[in-house]
Amino acid sequence: MIHQEFRLSGSGGQGLILAGIILAEAALYDGKNVVQSQSYGPEARGGASKAEVIISDSIINYPKVDKCDVLLALTESACNKYINSLKEGGTLIIDDSIANKPNRKDIKIYSVPILDTATNKLGKPMVANIVALGSIYELTNVVSKESLEKAVLNRVPRGTEDLNKKALEEGFNLIKN
């Protein structure tokens, strides 16, 4: 039985709200129960941002993430802010640009070049959220690959489908390799 809670965190402008919506939509395509919520600071760009997604095979009785199974942190401040909300045995996915890695022995930590891949390999920093979704998929398999790709293509701006498909593939490869 699946019941997984995700917190995607970083700064405004990194597309994490959209990433949360895409992950939730993929779960709906797979016939799962989903709750998705979001919050961000008053700044348009650069302020704190988080999206939360709960995916379950059964009824979701409480719509907020308390202790998450998976925490994605694209900035050091987001990591510091939310690290204590990651449950024991959970998975932390941090961008490899984060200098001060958390010192928790009770979680799995994956330091992944998400921002670098989007910026330098794909040439578009704005697809970091899609690269991150590919990495989340490879680590959790919480949704099907087909549903995730369908949700990405349904939500990204028209004309950017090929770029976003490539970003998703790069995210898969970051974990596979």
N, C-alpha and C positions, 0 to 999 in steps of 0.2 A: 504494500500500500504506500502510495506517495503522499507526503505532506511536507513540502519544502517552502521555506521562507527566505526571500532574497532582499537584500538592501544594496542598491546601486548608488554610490555616492561619489561626489567630486565637486566641481565648481560649475556655476551657471554657464551655459554656452557649450558644454561638452556633450549635450544631447542625451543625458541620462534619463530624463523624463520620457523622451521618445523611446529609449531602449526598454524601459519598464513597460510601456504600452505595447511594444512589439512582443516582448516576452509573454505578456498576459494574453495577447491575441493568439500567439502560437499555441498556448495551452488550451485556449477555447477551441481552436481548430482540432486539437487532439481529444476534445470531449471532456476535458478536466474542469473542475471548479476553480475559479480564480477570483482573487481580490487584488486590485492595483490601486495604490495611492501615491501621492507625491507631495513634496514641499520644497520650497526654495526661498532664499533670502530676498530682501526687497530690491537688491541690485539686479539689473537686467543681465549682466555678464560678470563673472568673477566671484559672485557670492556663493554661499554653500547651496548645494542642490542634492536631493536624494529622491529616489523612486523606490517604492516597496512593492513586492509582488509575492503573494501567497498562492501556491499551486497545490491542489489536493485532489485525490480521487473521491474523497468524501466531503460532507458538508463542512464549510468553514464557519466556525462559530464566532470567531473574533476577527475583525477586519484589520487589525494593526499588527505589525511585526514587533514582537517584544525581543526575543532572542532569535537572531537569524541563523540559518544553516549556511548561507553563502553571503559574504560581504565583498563587494567590489569597491575598491577605493582608487580613484585616479589621481587624488592629491594627498599630500601628507596630512594636511589639516583635516580632511574627511576621514582618513584612516585613524588619526588620533581621536577624533570626535566619536566615531562609531565602533572602535575595536572592542570595547567592553560589551557591546550588544551582540557579538558573535558568540554563539553557544560553544561549549566544550565539544571538541570533535568536529567543529565546523571548518569551512574552507574560506580562506582569505585570498582574494585575487587582487594584487596591487600592481600598479604600474611600476616598472623597474627604475623609473626616475626618482622614486621615493627613497631618500637617503637613509632615514632612520626606520628600519624595519621593526615591527613590534616584537617584543621579547616574550612571546607566549609559546609554551611547549605543548599546549593542549589542543592546538589547531594545525591544519595543514596550510602552509603559506606558499603561494605561487607568485613569483615576481616575474611579470610578463611585460615585454616592450610594446604595450598597446599604443601609447601616444607616438612613440618613435615609428612604429609600423605605419600608422595613419599618416603621419607628417612626412616622413622621409621615403618610405617604400611606395606608398600610394599617392603621395603628394597632396593630400587633402586632410588636414587635421580634423575636419568636421565628421569624418567617418570613424573616429575613435570609438564611438558608441557601438557601431556595428562590429568592429574588430573585437570589442569586449564581449558582445553577445556570442560571437563565434567561440571565444575562449570559455565562456560560461557553459555553452552547450557541450563542448568536448569534455569538460570536467564533471558535468552533472547528468547529461542525457535526460533532463527533466521534461523536455518536449522532443518531438520528432524533428529530424533535420529538415524534412519536407515542409512541415508546418512553420518552422522558424524562417525558412527562406521565403515562403509564401507571405508571412506576416511582414517581413522586411520589405519585400517588393510592393506590398499593399500600402505601406506607410511612408516610404521615402519619396522625395519630390520626383515628378516625372522627368525623365531624361538622365537620372542618376542611377538607374537600375543596375547597369553593368558595373559601375564603380562600387556600389553597395554589395553586389554579389561577390566581387573580388575582395572587398573588405571582410565579409563574412568568412570566406575561404581562408584569408590570412589569419583570422582569429582561430579557426579550426587548427591550422598548421602550427601556430605558436605553441599550442599544447601538445599536439602530436609529435612535434620535433623536440 
